[in-house]
């Protein structure tokens, strides 16, 4: 990890729907600013994987809540990259399978799951500079972040990105299936009672539909530089 450019602890929140490019952008922004990148979505995916392995229906909120505290989910960093550990096992690849993605939305809607993982995310941000991405970072996890970004893109662009990502990993999932699943996840994430997906009132909206990843990164880094300079 590169050196923190500001000399003090800061936090940047990047929210948005699935497939908007949050993780890719946040990872590089953190690298450029000398902060750590925390993929909060990966934490919820790890919880979903735990439930699937335990034979728990992700939509059974009561059972998910009852077992959530038993999941040993840790975040580790190696060679500048984030690894997700579940009961000591590196599940960074396993949590990206399509079945886990589908289960993650249901699991993340359970208030007890969010309470546990938000607490862990906030603890991390207390001791080091972070760039976090997710769905409620600016509204719930880091409401006092120096910069909040809501990164979005058209449903068509997001479904295509997901299709290409899975294809590169050898997973052949039809584009129309991914489009339907993304629409359902958007609906679920936006209408859930616990921390629904929405932009913070003071977030900067960035539509990445027609932007390259590099353009998105440059835009966020520029906003971060201005925000951190203004609070120095």
C-alpha positions in Angstrom: 0.0 0.0 0.0 1.3 3.5 -0.9 1.8 6.1 1.7 -1.2 8.1 3.0 -1.0 11.4 1.2 -2.7 13.5 3.8 -0.9 12.5 7.0 -4.3 11.9 8.8 -7.1 9.4 8.9 -9.9 10.0 6.4 -12.8 8.1 4.9 -14.4 8.0 1.5 -17.8 6.4 0.9 -18.8 5.0 -2.6 -22.3 3.7 -2.9 -24.4 2.5 -5.8 -26.2 -0.5 -7.3 -24.7 -3.8 -8.4 -22.5 -3.6 -11.5 -21.9 0.1 -11.3 -18.1 -0.4 -11.0 -17.8 0.6 -7.3 -15.3 -2.1 -6.3 -12.9 -1.5 -9.3 -13.0 2.2 -8.8 -12.7 2.2 -5.0 -9.8 -0.2 -5.1 -7.7 2.1 -7.3 -8.8 5.3 -5.5 -7.6 3.8 -2.3 -4.3 2.8 -3.8 -3.7 6.3 -5.2 -4.6 8.0 -1.9 -2.7 5.6 0.3 -5.7 4.3 2.1 -7.0 0.7 2.5 -9.9 -0.5 0.3 -12.7 -2.2 2.1 -15.2 -4.1 -0.1 -18.2 -4.2 2.3 -20.2 -6.1 -0.3 -17.7 -9.0 0.0 -18.4 -9.2 3.7 -22.1 -9.7 3.0 -21.3 -12.2 0.3 -19.2 -14.1 2.8 -22.2 -14.1 5.2 -24.4 -15.4 2.3 -21.8 -18.2 1.6 -21.8 -19.1 5.2 -25.6 -19.5 5.2 -25.6 -21.5 2.0 -22.9 -23.9 3.4 -25.0 -24.2 6.6 -28.1 -25.2 4.6 -29.9 -22.0 5.6 -32.4 -20.5 3.2 -31.1 -16.9 2.6 -34.8 -15.7 2.6 -35.4 -17.2 6.1 -34.7 -14.0 7.9 -35.3 -15.4 11.4 -32.8 -18.3 10.8 -30.3 -16.0 9.2 -30.5 -13.6 12.1 -30.1 -16.5 14.6 -27.0 -17.8 12.9 -25.3 -14.6 11.8 -23.2 -14.3 15.0 -21.6 -17.7 14.4 -20.0 -16.7 11.1 -16.3 -15.9 11.6 -15.8 -13.3 8.8 -12.4 -11.5 8.7 -10.8 -9.1 6.3 -7.1 -9.6 5.5 -4.7 -7.8 3.3 -1.9 -9.4 1.2 0.3 -7.6 -1.3 -2.1 -4.6 -1.2 -5.2 -6.7 -2.0 -8.2 -7.6 0.2 -8.9 -11.2 1.0 -12.1 -12.5 2.6 -11.7 -15.2 5.2 -14.6 -17.4 6.4 -13.7 -19.5 9.4 -10.1 -19.0 8.4 -10.6 -20.1 4.8 -9.8 -17.7 1.9 -13.2 -17.5 0.1 -12.4 -14.5 -2.1 -13.1 -16.5 -5.2 -16.0 -18.5 -3.9 -18.1 -15.5 -2.9 -18.1 -14.3 -6.5 -20.1 -17.2 -7.8 -23.5 -16.2 -9.2 -25.5 -18.3 -6.6 -23.7 -16.4 -3.8 -24.5 -13.0 -5.4 -28.2 -13.9 -5.6 -28.2 -14.9 -1.9 -26.3 -11.9 -0.7 -29.1 -9.5 -1.4 -31.5 -11.5 0.8 -29.0 -12.0 3.6 -27.9 -8.3 3.6 -31.5 -7.3 4.2 -31.6 -8.9 7.6 -31.1 -6.2 10.3 -29.0 -8.4 12.6 -26.6 -9.1 9.7 -26.3 -5.5 9.0 -25.8 -4.6 12.6 -22.9 -7.0 13.0 -21.1 -6.1 9.8 -21.6 -2.4 10.0 -20.1 -2.5 13.5 -17.0 -4.2 12.1 -16.7 -1.8 9.2 -16.9 1.2 11.5 -14.2 -0.3 13.8 -11.9 -0.6 10.8 -12.5 3.1 9.8 -11.6 4.3 13.3 -8.0 3.3 13.0 -7.0 3.8 9.4 -7.9 5.7 6.3 -10.4 3.8 4.2 -12.2 3.9 0.9 -15.4 1.8 1.4 -17.9 0.8 -1.2 -21.4 -0.7 -0.7 -25.0 0.4 -0.6 -25.3 2.3 2.7 -21.8 3.5 3.3 -22.6 7.2 3.1 -26.0 7.0 4.8 -25.3 4.5 7.6 -21.7 3.2 7.9 -19.7 6.4 7.4 -22.2 9.3 7.6 -19.3 11.7 8.4 -17.0 10.6 5.5 -15.0 13.4 3.9 -16.4 12.5 0.5 -19.5 10.5 -0.5 -20.0 9.3 -4.0 -23.1 7.6 -5.5 -21.8 5.7 -8.5 -24.5 4.4 -10.9 -25.0 3.2 -14.5 -27.8 2.1 -16.7 -29.2 -1.4 -16.0 -28.1 -2.5 -19.5 -24.5 -1.3 -18.9 -24.4 -3.0 -15.5 -25.8 -6.3 -16.8 -23.2 -6.4 -19.6 -20.4 -5.7 -17.2 -21.5 -8.5 -15.0 -21.8 -10.8 -18.0 -18.3 -10.1 -19.2 -16.9 -10.5 -15.6 -18.5 -13.9 -15.2 -17.4 -15.0 -18.7 -13.8 -14.1 -17.9 -14.0 -16.4 -15.0 -15.4 -19.3 -17.0 -19.0 -18.9 -15.8 -21.5 -18.9 -18.7 -24.6 -17.1 -17.4 -27.1 -15.8 -20.1 -27.2 -12.0 -20.3 -31.0 -12.0 -20.1 -30.9 -13.9 -16.8 -28.3 -11.5 -15.4 -30.5 -8.5 -16.5 -33.5 -10.0 -14.7 -31.5 -10.8 -11.6 -30.0 -7.3 -11.5 -33.4 -5.7 -11.8 -34.7 -7.9 -8.9 -31.6 -7.0 -6.8 -32.1 -3.3 -7.5 -35.7 -3.6 -6.3 -34.8 -5.6 -3.3 -31.9 -3.4 -2.3 -33.9 -0.2 -2.8 -37.1 -1.3 -0.9 -35.7 -3.3 2.0 -36.4 -1.9 5.5 -32.9 -2.2 6.8 -30.6 0.4 5.2 -32.0 0.6 1.7 -29.9 1.6 -1.2 -30.1 5.3 -1.7 -27.7 8.2 -2.2 -26.8 10.3 0.8 -28.1 13.8 0.7 -24.6 15.2 0.3 -23.3 12.5 -2.1 -21.9 13.4 -5.6 -23.7 11.5 -8.3 -21.6 9.9 -11.0 -23.2 8.1 -13.9 -20.6 5.7 -15.3 -22.7 4.3 -18.2 -20.5 6.1 -20.8 -17.3 6.4 -18.8 -14.2 4.3 -18.8 -13.0 3.0 -15.4 -10.0 5.3 -15.6 -12.3 8.3 -16.1 -14.4 7.3 -13.0 -11.2 6.9 -10.9 -9.8 10.3 -12.0 -13.2 11.9 -11.2 -13.4 10.5 -7.7 -9.7 11.2 -7.0 -10.3 14.8 -8.0 -13.3 15.1 -5.8 -11.3 13.5 -2.9 -8.4 15.9 -3.3 -10.7 18.9 -3.2 -12.7 17.5 -0.2 -9.5 16.7 1.8 -7.8 20.0 1.0 -10.9 21.8 2.2 -10.8 20.0 5.6 -7.0 20.2 6.1 
